[in-house]
Amino acid sequence: MKVAVVKETFPGERRVALVPAVLKQLNRAGIEVVVEAGAGQSAGYEDREYEENGARIVGSRQEAFRADIVSQVRCLGANPEAGRADLDLLRKGQILLGSCDPLGNPQAIQQLADRGVTLLALEMIPRITRAQSMDVLSSMATIAGYRAVLLGAVELPKMFPLMMTAAGTVSPARVFVIGAGVAGLQAIATSRRLGAVVHAYDVRPAVREQVESLGGKFVELQLEADESEDKGGYAKAMGEAFYQKQREFMAEVAAESDVVIATAAIPGKPSPLLITESAVQQMSPGSVIIDLAAERGGNCELAQPDQRVEKYGVTILGPTNLPSEIPYHASQMYSKNVATLLSHLVNDGQLQLDMADEISRDTTVAHQGDVCNHRIREMLGLEPLREVAEEKESAGQHT
């Protein structure tokens, strides 16, 4: 079985789907790797490194797409404009593996299904113990949280650590992290390493222990939030009354902070609005907001995707692809996730999609000409999958 690594075509994307170091692991599973010439160059990986680790370099994208599996960082869906050019290169029965924003752009999943492509969406890796080493979202969120703090530190006209000098004492910066998922926790850890005083908030009270273990102080809004977490460990959408109280609370804490790092996101839905324009107005001049949720509307009312906004003396950044700014290690982590998934799915050179296996079932969103994920089908207005419909019918009979 051949796996192809192709150049990324999304504007500004510098990562590569597989790095040379994982190729021997794939070879042991019976997987041969072909690499489009220059695919890893932007991430710091030269063609010769791939060749030294057993890959074959091919000169054209068309030749790379002849492989059984095509591995990308951004497939169509996560690459809506340039990604369409690859549709004509795909063939029925071929396997496409990568990030594809399935819940944000379900129409792209339908397009790939119409081509007869089997699509493995890496965002859909289940959050279970045995899939942790395949969890691309967590890997990339780790990098985003780290990078967000560095951006905040550069923009802030203050230093992060407490310093006692002959010229006087410098007070530590105050950082407020909204959302204690993977990105938020990494932002807390990085801010603490730089010497800041860190406060953090999450709608899920259960994460208090994780925040405090990293040296952050958990700030809690006294509201009913028992149903704030779904079975996958992600935050769920709450009612507007809850969000109104939340916004008032956020404004109070943000006004006392030098840097606010907002990471609150709900998969497949707009990001909750937490920092209003009024809240920004209450912040001290020179303060900084890094909104990692800007791509889906933003946690900050003034944030714009990939734009720098300055208002009321506050700098607001809405970066949407921070992992690409650290492409070497981002590619390394992404690649390890992909290689572990491929090793799980391929045995003796043959791909085995066992739909009784939670990892295979949840990750496969298009197969045999059809969209095979019930959430995406619902978004597209398609009939429920037969097994889902039978489950609903059975539940109705037992009510």
Secondary structure, 3 states (H helix, E strand, C coil): CEEEECCCCCCCCCCCCCCHHHHHHHHHCCCEEEEECCCCHHHCCCHHHHHHCCCEEECCHHHHCCCCEEEEEECCCCCCCHHHHHHHHCCCCCEEEEECCCCCCHHHHHHHHHCCCEEEEHHHCCCCHHHHHHCHHHHHHHHHHHHHHHHHHHHCCCCCCCEEECCEEECCCEEEEECCCHHHHHHHHHHHHCCCEEEEECCCHHHHHHHHHCCCEECCCCCCCCCCECCCCCECCCCHHHHHHHHHHHHHHHHCCCEEEECCCCCCCCCCCCECHHHHHHCCCCCEEEECCHHHCCCECCCCCCCEEEECCEEEECCCCHHHHCHHHHHHHHHHHHHHHHHHHEECCEECCCCCCHHHHHHEEEECCEECCHHHHHHHCCCCCHHHHHHHHHHHHCC
